[in-house]
Amino acid sequence: MTIKPALKSAITILETPSAQLRIGTRWRFYALPNQWSGMRTKHLIELFTGELSIPEIATRAGIKIDAVESLVRELQQLNLVDLQRTPISYLRRYNSELGRIEEVSDSDEVRHDYAIEAFLHRMELECDATTFYAGDHDGGRSAVLGRRNFSILIFGQGKIVNALLGVLSASGFSKVVVINRVSTKDPSLKITERDIAGGFVGRSDIGEPRRKILQQIRNASQLFNEPKAEIQKPNLIISIGHPSPDSIQRWMADNTPHLLVDIATSADVRIGPLVYPGKSPCYRCVQLTENSMLLSTQSPEVGSGLSLSVASAIALDTIALADRARSIYLATSYIHSSHHYHQPEIQHWSQHHACGCAWS
């Protein structure tokens, strides 16, 4: 593969009087020498546009290939340069020249198509938001594209679920399904005034079937225009509120990672722990550790501001889990509260000796 280095987006270069060059973003920058192999470093880096290969850059700059390669390695270690362009496929597009609908294997090669251009603008924003993590060499594209196949089941209802579905769909997760297992006459099957939070659900939605509104949220928000998927084996389950004992038993038996989100009051929500069955503290470990008579089976609705904040926190961690296999909620909980919104309370958990989830 021919490497054509390209400086990442939003990078600025500033030469200083101290014979050093500052390169990076507004709040994260590094120092490099002003001269690189006898050439101004700034002018050399400006050739990293993604259009020229390393030998072509060396020829144009009039320096040796090893000098260019050493600068590329330096920028690579600082996560400031991309080394490849990953093509982005686009599902179903009408080709006016051929008069038929077809799939596009590389969206960048399609010109004068409003739908694809709008999609690429959104895609670029999501990619830019993940491109500065260590190991990313294609502008975040591989990470965002990988979210298409990361399947998520959300158990629950209410403000947090509504916002979470919209944010995850907009972030590139195509396989997201919401499950609310209640009786056919349960009031929660329809949208109520409790669902309104200034986000995806409005007053005009009150009384509408919940399933219909959730589908509208997904369709209106999704980054990739793909049909709703059937999920057999999810990569992650997100449980909003108290999970039923049979659900917990099934998730543990199926060895499915699940994130527990507990709601104490309208002003207090605990995110975590993330449970890897048999490997990390589980729901029962938490119950046994707390051993409190104040535990309630009720899951009250959350205040609007807190609900959107919690949904965003869950979405960001889900992105980290899908992109980089990392989660801050592994064996850990964060209690978000309207009373101390600036500083969540952190709890750490260990497998309880009386639980048996780790017994072989």
N, C-alpha and C positions, 0 to 999 in steps of 0.2 A: 504494500500500500504506500502510495506517495504521500508524504507528509507535507501539508501546506499550512504552516502555522498562521493562526489568526488571533489577534488580541481580543480578549473577552470584552463584552459590552460594558459601557459606562466606565472604562478605564481612562484615566487622564495621566499625562506625562508632563512633568515640570522640571526644567533645568534650574539649578540653584547656583549662586555664586561660590558655594563651598566645594565645587568640583564634584558634586553629587547630583544624581537625577532622582527625583521622587516619582514613583509610579504606583498606581493603585486607585482606590475609590476615595470618596471624600473623607471617610472615617477609618479607612484601612489602607495604609500605603507603606511602601518599602523603599529602601535606598539602593541605587545602583551607581557605578562609576559613570561619569559623563562621557568617557571615551571607552570604546570597545574595539580592540584590535586596530587602533589608529583611526577609528571612525566615530563620529558622534553617535552615542547610543540611541538618542531620540530618533535620529534619522533612520537608523537601522531598524528599530522597532516599528517605525511607521510603514515599513515594507511588509510587516506581518498582517496582511489583509485577507488571507485565505485564498488568494488567487495565485500566489507564487510558491513553488517548491523551495526547499532549502538550497539546492544548487543554484536555482534561478536567483534567489535572494543574494547569494554569495557573489554571483557574476555581476548583478546590478550594483552591488555595494562595492565591488572591487576588493573583497577580502576572502580569506580561505573559508572553505566549508566548515572546518572544525570550529572556527570562531562563531559562525552562525549557530551551529549545533550546541555549543556551550551556552550561548545566550538563550536558546530555546529551552535547554535543560533548566537554566536558572529561573526562567519565567514559569516553567512547568512546576517546579518545586513550590513556587509562590502561588500557584493556581490562578495565573493571570493569562494563560494562553490556551487556545484550543488547537488540537492537532488533526482533527478530521471533521467532516460534515456528514452527519447521519441523515439519510433521506427520510422524509415523513410521508407516509401513505395517507390517502384521503379516500374515505368510503363513498363510492357512487357519485359521479359527477357527469353531467350531460355534455357530451362532446358534440358541439354544433357542426364541426367539420365532417364528422363521421355519421352524425345523426343518430347517436345511440348513447345509452348510459353505460359508463365504464368506471372501473376503479383506477385510481391514480397511484402509481408506486412512488413518485417523487413530486411532492406539491410545489417545490421551488421551481420546477421546470414548466409549470403551467402559468401562462400569462393572460392578463385581461379577463380574469374570472373573479367576480366580486366575492362570491362565497368562499373561495379558497384564500383570497387575499385577507378577508376578515378573519378567517380561521388562523392563518399564519400570524397575524398581528396578536391574537390572543395567545397562541402557542408560544410566540417569542417572549411574551411577558412571563408565562409560567416557567419557561426555560431559564430566563435571566434570573429568576428567583432562586434557582437551585444550582446555577453554574459554578459558583465559587467554592463549592465543597471539594475537599481533597479527592483526587482521582477522576474528576470530571474533565474530559478532554474534547467534548463535542458540543459545548454550549448548553449543556443540560438536556439535550434532546433525548438521549438514551434513557435517562431517569424518568422524564415525563412520559415518554412512549411506553415505558414499562408499567406505568400505572393502569394502562388499558386492560391489562390481564391480572391485576391485583384485585381479587374479589372480596367484597365486604358485605356482611349481613348486619343490619342495625335492628336491634330489638328495642321497641319502645314507641313512645308517642310524645307529642308536645313541642314546645318551642325549640328545645335543643335539637331534637330529631329533625325538625323542619329545616333549621339553619344548617345543620351538619350535612344533610343530603344535598342541599344547594351548593355549599362550599366544596365538598368532595367532588361533585359532578363538574363544577367549574374548574377544579384543579387537575382534571384529566382522568379521574376514576370512572370508567364506563360501567363496571360491574358492581353496582351498589343497589341493594334491595332492602327495603324496610319491611319488617314483620311486626305485626301487632296482634298477637293471638288472644282474641276476646270472643265472647259469644256474639251471635248474629244480631242481638238486640242491644248490645252495649253502646252507651251514648258516645264513647270515644271513636266510634266508626265514622263520625261526622266531625267536621271542623267546628270548633266553638270559639267564643271570645277569648278563651285562655290561650289560643294558638297565636294570637297577634303579638308581634314583638318588633314591628318596624322593619321586618326583613322580607321574607318571601310570601308571607300570608297576610292578607288584608281583610277589612271588614266585609267586603263583598263575597269573601269565601265562606263566611259563617253559614253553616247548614249544609255545605257541600260534602259529598263523600270524601273521607280522608284519602282513600286510595287514589281518587281522581286528582286531588290537589297535589299529592306527592308526585304523581306522574308529571303533572304540569311543571312542578319545580325542577324535576330532573330534565325534562325536555328543554325548558327555558334556560337552564344553566350549563348543560353539558358542553365540555370542550370538544370532544369527539362525537360526531353525529352518528351514533350507533344505536341499534335497537336494544331494548331492555333484555338483559341476559338472565338465563336460568342458572342458579348457582347450586351446585351439588356439594362441593367441598370448598368452603370459603377460606381465604388466606387469613381473614380476621373477622371476629364477631365483636361488635360494640354493643354492650348492654346498658341502656339508659334506664335507671330505676332498678327496683329489686327484681332479679331474675327468679323464675320459678325453680323449685328443686329439680324437676324433671329436665328443664333446659340445662341447668348446670351439669347434671349427670350426663346428659347427651354430649355436651361440649367436651367434658373430660374424657368420656369414652371414645369420642372421635378424634381426640388429640388435637383439637382446634384452638389456636390462640384466641383469647377473648379479653377485652378491656372492660373492666367493671366501672361504671359511673353511678355513684350513689348520691341521692338527693335527700338531704336532711330537712331543710326548710326552704322557703322561697328565696332565701339569701345565702344558702350554703350548699355547695356542690363539691363532692370529692371525686376526682378523676384518678383511676387506678385502684389496685395494681393491674398491670397487664399480666395475664396468666398464661404460662406455657405449661400445659398439663404434665405433672410428674417432675417438672424441672424447676418450678418457681412456686411461691405461695399462692394458694387458690382461694376461692371465695369462703370456703369453710375455715381455712387457716385464719382469715381475717375475723370471721365470726368468733372463733375460739379465743383468739388473742384479745379481742375487745371485751368479750364476756360481760356485756352490759345489759342491764334491765331496761335501758332507755331505747333499745333498738326497736324500730317501728317497721311495719310492712308497708306503710304508706309512702308514696312518692309524690309529694306536692309539686305543683307547677312552679316554675322559677321566674323571678323577675326578668323583665325584658333585657336590660343591659347585661346582666350576668349570664343569661342564656346564650346570647350572641358571643360573649367572651369565652364561655366554656366550649361552645361549638368550634370556635376558631382554634382554641388550644388543642382540642382533640384532633381536628383536621391537620394541624401542623405536625403533630406527633405521628399521625397516620402516614403523612407524606414522608417523614423521616424513616419510618418503618419500611415503607414500600421502596424508597429510593436507596437507603443505606443500611437497612436491617438494624436500625437503632431505635430505642424508645426510652424516654426518661421515666416511663411508668413501670418498667420492669421491677417487680418487688417493691414498688414505691407508689405512694399516693400524694396528690397535691389537692389540698382543700382550698377551693376558691370561695371567697366570701365577699359580699357587698361591704362588710365592715372592715376588711383588710385587703381590698382588691389589689393593692399595690404590692403585696407580699404574701403569696399563698403559703399555707402551712404545709410542711413536708412530713410525711410519715414513711417509715421503712418497715418492711415486713419480712419475716422468715417463715419457712414451713413449720407448722405446729406439730409437736411430737404426737399429739392425740388425733391428728387429722387422718393420716394414712395415705395422703395423696402421693407421697414419695416412696411408699413401701413397695419393695420389689416382690 
